[in-house]
Amino acid sequence: MSCKENPHFVIVKKTGTGFSFDNDVTYKSPFASHTLSQAKGVLHPSLQVKSDWGINPKDTIVQLLTGQAAADVLKSPTGRDIILTKTKTDKKSGKKTTISKFGLLAPSKTSSGYTLTRFGDRSEGLSVAELSNLLSDISMRPTNIKVRGSPLEYKRLLDYIQFLMVEKVTNDKSLYLARPNNHHVMDAVHTDGVSLEDAYAGMHDEDSTLYNTAYFVTMDRVAALASVVREIPTIYQTGNQYYYNVPTTNVIPRIREILTSMLKSRGYTMPKISMNSHNNRTQELVTPKGRPVITSGSLFVWFLDTRNVSEKTNAKGTRIVGSNFHNLDMMDKALILFYWVFNYPSYTSGVNKQVVKYFLAILDTFHDFTDSKRIASFKNMWPESKNTKPYTNARIKTRNGITNQNIPTTSQQHKFLVKLLGVDIYRKVGKYNKSIENTISKTNTRGAIPAQLRVAHFLYFITNVLGSQPSRGLIGACEELSRDIMIKLSGDTFINKPWNFRDTNREPGENICKLLNKEKACLVIDAINGSVPACMKKYSVFHNVGIIDPADKGVLSWGEVVGEDGCRESKKVQAQRKKAKQKRDAIKKASKNKTERLEKAKATRIQTKKNEAAANKRKANLKAIQIKQASNRRNALAKKRGTAINKPVNKPINKPTVNFNALGNMKMNISKGAPPPNMQSFKLYLNAPNVNNETVKNLLNRITYNKSKYIGTNKQTIRNVLNKVIRLNKNDNLNRKARNLKSTMFANNNRQTRSGA
């Protein structure tokens, strides 16, 4: 064992003799139910995810495996037709080495469905980049692969399973997040072959740190909001490292109030009055231009109108329809969409939390799979803005305009994210839970369409709205709105400014670490900007989920947990670490020497070229002078002899042109060998907005010791530098030195500085 390893937290339940494992975490998504479990009888926290889509297992992904479990499965000769590899190339030899394998394993005789797997350089689940690579591979295949869209599901569940673990432990007082304090417990696992479960079974309370309460910590705006909606203790970090302890009571009604206030401030109204041409329809939300964008009526109880403004004629006459939703400001569209979702009617009284969860799940998929860097291997999933056709097709699918003809089939090579999600949405028809079915049956009364299909149409409508812009603008606006909601839920009051964790004068309620100490709570960190502050480390969990998802590892190591004297590394580990350090040092030294040699050679080549150019210029000037002198001598001699000088008629004489200024410099250069002054530093100073005093001091010293060199065109540059120092620098010594230099070098120059003028 290495003292630098991070001990793992696991979810346990106290027994009379020790602890038993009770760490299954379940996530019920709109499309499937997933359970993350600790494998039994293993020597390492090896986790697996089992998935139930509610449909034929042969057509679904039934499990996710990583690490050693994945390696064991890959040894099987079956199901290798959808496996991809990640390689690295040796710069010297050009040899490629496989560093990981990932992808889908097709069903075999012994397995009931597909297996999503990853094995190689790390024991974690697939990243967004790897999943997009896999999706690209699947989508390019012409055969009927019914799991075309479903790999999208697994990135979201890896994020969600973390805050659901927090929810499980916090809501059940018999469960704890436990971390061993006694490294001999893990020595038994590493050296004696005792299973992890058996090691915990015989542990005493004093051998472990136990937490009955936890907080989910993340900078992911959509994941944080999804956690808050579920009323899970959540600490949200902004991009500029402000931390907010977001209250989780009465969340959805408070969000409704926030959205209403924000819309009213942008000129929107909620008149709650009948429409002119339809007495049975009510205007629920009206744009500043007077167009109803959300209405309620007998057919659609809560209708989001995304149509363009146009005229519609029927037996009753001609009327104006539409709201021009897609032409509104991005933030306006995000606000309208959130207002529509968070106010969506329930088939019972109260808030409709399930519709909110479904919406955020779909939004989170767009959040993950629309970043151009993360999906670089599958650009067609979110096409470049110049290819607007996929977005146009999504835009025309209005709430009442989605029909059976819109359903994406698994036999087609779908690439666009909207279609990939659509595959999962419509495969689920017939298996959606009764709660969402009852809700949509109440809000969409089209009896000719089966209730389960209406649920799919509803979810696909949301998907099309999010995919309707040839840019990431709407998704970005939804992310920003999620951030603003959480800050407003916190009363615009942060619990910690950036880097104020060391401030002992803070009030207890304002500091995260004081809060954790008071509540005896720990942190499940998803991802934060910057490193984990020192005081937070001892409360931070490198949890079992970290084996699946690359959660933050800025937590205490074994050496820090038990103290340097209490953690003993084996001689084998020590020897390996020493050898690895020697290798790193040798590579670093070789790299440094090589860099220095290359830089020196480069500087020599540049100087050689400059010297050659100067020498050639001097030769040309000398030659021109010699030609002129010889001509003058001949003319003088001819004049003395009285001989006429023959001049060609109508034939110009090519007279050499001599740069006498250059000649003057040439004489100096020949005698002293001095190169022309380098003005680059002065030019950089003139163009730089902020320069420190040390740099200014160096420039003034150069001017002091090289006054005679700064002549001709260089003189103007030096004068500009001195003027800038006098004008901007607040250091009295530097200011005085600049004024003295200016009076010495430019005695007759009365030009004022800009500030003086």
N, C-alpha and C positions, 0 to 999 in steps of 0.2 A: 504494500500500500504506500502511496505517496502522501506526504503531509500537505501537498498543494491541491489535492483533490477536494471537491466539495461534497460533504455528506448530504444525502438525500432526505427530504421530508417525505413521509408517507402518511396516509390517513389511517388511523388505528382506533380501536375501541379497547378500553381497559377491561382486563379479566382478572380473576383472582390470582393468577400466577404470572401475568405479564401483559402482553398486548396481542390482539388478533387483528388481522388485516380486514379492513372494511373500506376499501378505497375505490370501489366502482363509481365512476362518474358518468352520468347519462345526459346527452344533449338531444332533445327532440326538435329537429329542424322542420321547416315546412314540407320537406321531401322524405326524410328518413329519421330513424331513431338510432343513435350511436352510443355505445357503451365502452368506456375505456377501463381496462381491468389490469390489475397486477397479476402477472402470471404466477402460478403456484410452483413450488419446488425448484426455484431458480437461484443462482448464486449472484444475481445482479438485478437491479430494478428494471426488468424487461417487460414492456407494456405492449398491449395490443388493443386495437379498436375493432369491435364487432358491430356491423351495420345491418339494420333491418329496414328495407324500403317498403315493406308491405305488399310486394309484388313477387313474381317468380324469381327466386334467388339466382337462377341461371342467367338472368338478364341484368344482374346488379353486381356491385362491388360488395362483397360480404365481410371483408376484413382489411385492415391496414396493419402491416407488420414492418418493423425496422430492426436494425442492429442484428444480433445473433439469431433471432427468430426468423428474420428475412433471409439470412445467409443459409439457414437450414432448409428453407423452402426452395431457394434457388438451386440447391444441389439436386433437386428432383429433375429428371429429364423432360418433364411435361410442361406445357404452357409457357414456352419461352418466346412466343411469336410477337409479343408486345413488350419487349424490354429494351431500354435505351441505356447508353453508357456515357459517362462523363470522363474525359481523358485529359492528360497533361503531356506536353511535348518537351523533351530534353533539348535545350538550346544548342548544345554541342553536337550530339549524335543525331538529333531529329527523331529519335525513337519515341513512340507514343505509349503511354502507360495508362491503363484503366484505373481510375481512383474511386469510382462508384458505379453502381448499377441501380436503375430505378425504372418503374413502369408498372404495367398490368400483367398479371399472370392469368391466362384464360382458364375457365373451369376445366377440371380434370375428372377422372372417374371417381376420385375420392372427395373432391371439393364441390360444394353446391353452387359456387359463383366465382366471380373474379376476385383476385387478391391484388391490392395496391401495395407495392413494396419498395423499400429502399435499403441498400446495403453499401457500405464503403467508408469514405473518409470521416463520417460522423454518424452517430446512432440516433438520428432525428428523422422527422417526417420530411416529406418533399417540400421544397421551397416553391414560391410562386413561379420563379423562373423555370424550375424543373417541371412543375405541373403544366405550364404553358407549352413547354417542349413536348410533353406527353400528349397534350390535347392536339397539338399540331400534327403529331404522328398519327393519332386516331382519325382526325378529320381529313387527312389526305388519303385514307384508305377507302376504296370504293365499296367494300363489303358492308353488310348490315351489322354494325357493331352498336348494340343497344345502349352501351354505357358511354356514348360520345360526350355527354355533358357532365356526367356525375363526378369526375375527378375534381371539378370546381368546388364541390361540397366539402372536400377534405381540408382545404386551407382554412375555411371558416370555422370548422369544428375544432381545429387545433387552437384557434384563438379563444373560442367560446368555452372550451372545456376547462380553461384556467379559472374564469370567474365563476363557473358553475361549481368548481371544487370549493371555492371560497363560500359560496351559498350553502353547500352541503354541510360543511363543518360548522359554519356560523349558526345555522338553523337547528342543528342537532347537538344538544349539550353532552351527549355520550361519546361524541367523536372529537378527535384531536389531530392537528398536524404535528407529527412527532419527528424529531431529529436526534439521533444518538449523540450523547456527549462523551461516551466512553469508547475510545477507538478500538478497544479489545473486542467489542461487539462486532465491528466490521472486520477485524483481524480474523475472527472465527469464520466469517464468510469467505474472505480472500485466501486464507491459508489452510483452514481445516475442512473446507468443503461443506460447511453448514449452510442450509438454505436461508435466504433472507427472512422468510416467514418464521422459521424455527428460531432464528437469532432473536427476533422481536418477542417471540412467545415466552422466553425466559428472562426478559429484561425487567429491571426494577425501575421505579419512577425516577430515582436519582441518576440513572444511566441515560436519561433522555430529556430534552427540552420539549415541553408540551405547550401548544397554543390551541385554545378553544374558539378564538376569534381571529379573523383575518380581514385584510383589505386587498382588493384588486387594484393594482397600480399600472397605469398605461398612459402613453401619449397618443395612442390610436383613438381618434375622435369618434368613429362610428362604433368600435368595440366598447369604448367607455360608455357611450349613450345606451347601447344594448344592455350593458351591465346595470346601469342606473335604472332603466325602465323595469328591470326585474327586481329592483329594490335591494341590490347587493351592495355591501359597503365598498365604495369606490373612491380612489384618489386619482384625479386626472391631472396630468402634467401638460402644460402648453409647450409649444415649440421653443419659447424663450425661457423655459425652465421655472415657471411659476406653478406651484402645486395647489390644487383645490380639493378639499374634502367635501364631496358632493352629497348633500342630504338626500336620503332615499325614502322619505315618507310622503305620501299623497303626491307622487311624482307626476302622473299624467295630467290631472287637473291643473297643477301648477305650470306644466309645459303649455297647456292650452292657453292659460292667461298670458304667458310670455309671448306666444305666437300671435295672439290677438293684438297685444300692445304693439308689437313690431309691425304688423300689417297696417294698423291704423296710422302709425307714424309715417307710413309710405303712401297714404292717401286712399287705402282700401276701406270699404264700409261693409257692415253686416246688417242690412235693412230689415231682413225677415218679413218682406212683403211679397204679395203675389206679382207674377209677371203679367205684363199688359195683355198678351194674347192667350195666356193660359192661367185661368183662375185656380187650377189644381196644382200649380207649380209655384214654389217659393224661392226668392232670391236669397241665398245664404251668404254669399261673398261676392262683392262687386268691385271691379277694377276702377282705378282713378278715371278711366275714360267711360265709365258707366256700363261696361259689359259684364253680365253675370258669369262668373267663372265656376262657382259651385252653386248648384240648385238642388232642391228636393221636390219630388213629385211622386205620382202613383207608380210609375214604371221603375224609376231609379230613385230610391229614397235619399241617396247622397251622391249626386252626380258631379263628376269633375269634367268640365267642358273644355277639351283641348282643341276644338275645331277652329279653323280660321273664320273670320267674320265673312258671312256671305248671305245671299237671299235664298229663302226656301219657299216654294209655292205648293199649295195643296188646295183641297176643296174649300177650305176656310179663307184662303187668300194668301198674300205674300207677306212674309215676316223676315226679320233679321235674326240670324243665328250665329253662334260662335263667340269666342272670347279673344282670339289671337294669342292664345297661351304661349305658343312657341316663339313668338316675336317679343315677348316680355324680357325684362332684365333677368339675368341668371339668378340673382338672389331673390327676386320676386317669385320666380318659378319654384325655387326651393321652399320658400315660405308657404306658398299656396299648397304645394305637395305635402309638406309636413302638417299644415293646418287640416287638410283633407283627411290624412291618415289618423292623426291624433284625436280628431273629433268624429271618427267613423262610428256609426251607430252599432250597438250591440243588440243581439236578439233577446237579451235580458236587460235589466236595468244596470247602470254603472258604466265604467269605461271598457272599451274593447281593446284589452292589452294584447290579445292574440294577433289582431290585424297589424298592430304596431310592430310586434316581433317578426312577423312575416316580411313586412316592408323593410325593416332594418337588415334582415338576413339577405335579401336581394340587393339592397344598397351596398352592403359590406362586400359582396362579390364584385360589384363594379369598382368599389374602392381598391380591392386587391388586384384586379385583372385589367386595369386600364392604364397603368403606369408604363410608359414606353420602354423604360430600361428593364423592367421586370418581365415583360413579355416580348423581348427583342427577338426571340426565336419563333414567335408566332404573331407577326404583325397584323395579320388579317383578323385576329380576334378583336382588335380595336383599331380599325384602319386609320391611315393618315387622313387628315382633314380634306385633302384634295379628292379623295374618293368618298363622295357624299351619298352614293346610292344606298348603302345599308342604313344610314341614318334617315334618309328620306322615306324609305319603306317603313321604318319604325314610327316615324312621325304621323303617318296617315292612319295608323291603327288607333282609332278613338275608342272610348269606353263602350260605345254601342256599335262599334264597327269591327270588332273581332268575332270571327265566325270559325266554323270547322275547317274552312279552306286555309286558315292561317296556321294551322297546326304543323310544326316542323316534324318530319318523319326521320327515323333513325337510318333509313336507307340512303339518305343524301349526305354529301360531304359538307356538313355545316362548319363554318369558320367564325362567323360573327358572334360575339358574346350573347346577344339577344337570342339568337337561334339556339345556341348551346344550352342556355338556361331553359328555353322553351321545351327542349327535349325532355328535361327532368320534370318540368311542370305538367306536361300532358301525359307522361308515363304514369303519373301518380293518380290520374283520374280513376275514381272508384274506391280509393283508399284514403282520401282526405278525412280528417277527423270530423265528428259530428258537430262540434262547436263551430268551426269555420263554415261548414255547410249550412248550418242554421242561420248564421249571420248573413251570408250571401243570398240565401233564399229570401230573407226579409228585405234586403236592400236592392235586389234585382229580381223582379217579379215576372220575368219572361218564362212562363210555364212551359213553353215549347222546348226549351233547352234544359236538359237534366241538371239537377242541382250541383252535382260533382263537376260537370263540365263548366258551369257558371263560375265555380271556384277557380278553375284553371284559367278561364278567360280573364277573371279579375287579376290574378297574379301576373298573367302575361301582359295585361294592359300596363301595370306598374313597370314591368321590365322594359316594355317598348318606350314608355315615357322617359325612363332613365337613359335609354340608348338612342334618343332622338336628336342629339346634337353632334355635329361633326367636330367635336373637340371634347375636352374633359371639363368644360366650364360648369355644366350643371352638377356633375359629381363633386367638383371642388367646392361649389356653393353649398351643397348639402353637408359636406365635411365642415366647412366654416360655420354653418348654422348649428351643427351638432356641438361644436366648441362653444359658441355663444350661449346656447341653451344651458350647458353645464356651468358656465361661469355665472349666469343669471340665477340658476338654481342655488348657487353658493352665495347669493347676495352680493355678487361682485367683490367678494372678500376671499383672498387666498390664505392658506394655512402657512405657506412658506414662500418667501422670495427666493430667487436663485442664490445659492451659496450662503444662506444665513443660518445654516444648521449649527455653526460654531458659536453663534451669538448667545451667550448665557443669560443675557438680559431680556430675552423674549418671554412673554407671558406663556404659561403652560398650554393654554388652548390654541396658541398660534403656531406651535411647532410640532411637526409630525412625530419626531422621536419622543417628545414628552407625552404626546397623545398615546403612542403605542405602549410606552412604559406604564401609563396610567391604566389603560384598558387590557394590558397583558395580551396584546395582539401582534400578529406577524404580518408580513407583506408578501403577496404573491405578485411578483413583478413580471409583467408581460414585456414591455419595452419602454424605455425612457430616453430622453435626449441628454447626452452627457453621461458621466460615470455615476454609479450609485454612491451618494454621500456616505462618508465614513460611519456616522451614527446610525444609518439605516441598514448597514450591512448585517449586523447581528440579528435584525428582525426579518431579513429577507430570505425567501424560500427558493432553493433550487429543487424544485419539486419533481415528482415522478413524470409529470407532463413534459418536463424538460427533456426527457428521453425521446419524446415524440416531436415536440415543438421546440425550436431554439429559443426558449425563454431566457431572460437575462440571467447571467451567471455571476454578477457582481455581488457574491455572498461570501461569508466567512469560509475559509478552508479548514481542513482538519487541524492544521497547526495552530490556527487562530482560535478554533473552538475549544481545544483542550490545553492550549499553551505549548510552547516550544518543547518544554521538558516532558510533556505527556504524550507527544507524538513521535514515534520511532519508525524511521523508514528502514526497509531491508537493505542489506549491502548491495543487492542486485539493482534496486531502484536508485541508490546513491551513485553506483558506477555508471548506470545508464544516463543519469542527469549530468554527471561530470563529462562523459564522452560527448553528449549532445552539446554542452556548453563549449567545449573545445572546438568542436566542428563549426558552431556558429561564429566563434571568435576568429577562426581561421578564414572563414568565408568573408567576414566583415573586414578583416585586415587586407585580404587579397583584393577585395572590391575597392577599398580606400586607396591602396597603392595604384591600382589600375586607373582609377579616376584621376588621381593626381598626375600620373604620367600622360594621360590623354589630354588633360587641361594644359599642361606645360608644353606638350608638342603642338597643340593648337595655337597657343600664344606665340610660340617660336615661328610657326608658319606665317601667321598674320604679320609679325614684325619683319620677317624676311621680305614679304611682298611689299611692305611699306618702304623698306630700305632700297629695294630694287627700283621702285617707282621714283623715289627721290633722286637716285643716282642717274637714272635715264633723263630726268628733267634737267639736272645739272649739266650733263653731257650735251644736251640739245642747246642749252643757253650758251655754253662755251663755244660750241661749233658756230653758232650764229654770230658771236662776237668776233671770232677768228676770221670768218668770211668778210665781215664788215671792215675789220682792221686791214686785211690784205687788199681789199678794194680801195680803201683810202690811201694806202701806200702807193699803189699803182697810179692812182689819179695824181697824187702829189709829184711823183717822178716824171710823169708825162708832161705836167704843167711846167716843171723845171726845164725840161728839154725842149719845150715849145712844140711838142707833138700833139696833133689833134686827137681827141678821144673819139673813136668810132662808136656811134650809137645806132643800133638797129632802128629802121623805120617801121612804125606801126607794130612794133613787137614789144610788149611790156616786159620790164625786168622784174623777175621774182625777187623782191627784196625781203630779206629775213625779218621777221617780227620778233623783237626782243622784249620780254617782260622785265623792265629794269627794277621793279620792286622785288620780283623773284630773284633777280640777280644779286641784289643787296643781301637778301636772305641767304642766297647761295654762298656768298663769301663767308658769312658767319658759320654756315653749316660745314663748309669745307675746313675751316680752321679749327672749329670746336667740336664738330660732330654732334651737335644738339638737335634732337628731333623737334618738329613743330609742337606747340603746346596742345595737350588733350583737353578739349572743352566740354566733353560729354557730361561730367559731373555737374558743371555749372548749368548746362541746358536742362538736365534732369531736375535740378533744384528749382529752376524757373517754372517748370510745368507741374511740380508736385504741390498738392494742396496743404499737406502737413509734413514738416521736417523737424527732427529733434535738434536740440541745441548743440550736441556733439558734432553732428554733421555740418552745421553752420560754422562752428569753430574751425573745423578742418578746412573748409572752403576759404575762410578768411586767412588762415595761415598760408595756404597755397598762393593766394594773391599777394601777401606780404613778401614772400621769398622769391617770387617770379614776376615782379612788376615789369621788368624790361621786356619780357616775352609777350605780354598781352598788348600787342599793338595792332594797328589796322582794324579789320572787322572784328577781331576778338575784343577790342577795347569797348565796343558797344555792349557786348555780352556781359563783361565785367561790371560796367556801369549799371546795367539792369539788375545784376545780382546784388550789388551794394544797395541800390535803391530799395529792393525787396526786403533786405535784412533790416534797413532803417525803418521801413514802413510796417513790417509785420512782427518782428522779433521783440519780445518783452524783456529780454535779458539785457540789463544796462551795460555790462562789460562788452558784450558782443555788439550792441548798438553803437557804443562809443568807438570801438575799433573800426567799425564800418564807416563811420563819419570821418575819422582821421584818414583812412585810406582814400576815401572819395576826395577830400580836400587836397591830398598830396598828388593823386594821379590825375585829377580833373580840376586843376586850380582855376581855370577860366570857364568852367561849366557851371552855369547858374540854374540848370534845370531843376525844378522842384519835384519832389515825390508826389504821388497821387494824393496822399493824405494831407500833405502840406498845401497842395493846391486847393 
